[in-house]
Amino acid sequence: MIQGKIVVVNNLQARRTSATENILRQDLSAIESIEATIDIIDVEMDKDP
């Protein structure tokens, strides 16, 4: 059995979580790592100051 946690988040939080999980994966190629980093930057630039 796989344990999980269900949380309610907004779109910005969901994108941030997804990008962070991708960057933490051990099996990323160089291109996937760059794409994940760009996703994190995009998410952070979209949030209100």
N, C-alpha and C positions, 0 to 999 in steps of 0.2 A: 504494500500500500504506500502511496505517495501522499505525504501530508502537504497541505496547502493553506493559504490564508487569503480570504476574500476581503478586499478593502474597496471603498468607494473613493475614487479620485477624479479630479477634473482632467481635461485633455492635456494640459501642461504637465501635471504630475505624472500622468501615464507615459507621455513621451520621455520625460526625464528618467523614469524608472526603466523603461525599455532600453534606452540608450546606455544607461549605466550597467544594466545586466549584460548587454552585448559587449561592452568594453571589458568586462570582467571574465568573459569566456576565455578559456586557455587555448582553444583550438582556432583562434582567429587568424586569417591570412593577413598580410600587410595591408591589403586593400580594404578588407573588412574592418580592420582596426582604424584606419583613416576615416572610413565612412561613419563608424560609431563615434569617433571624436568630433566629426563635423556635426553629427546629430546632436551631441551634447552642446556644442557651441550654438547651434541654431535654437535649441530649447532655451538656453540661457539668454540669448538675445531677444527672444520673443516675450519674456516675462516683463512685467511692469517694474519700474525702479522702486 
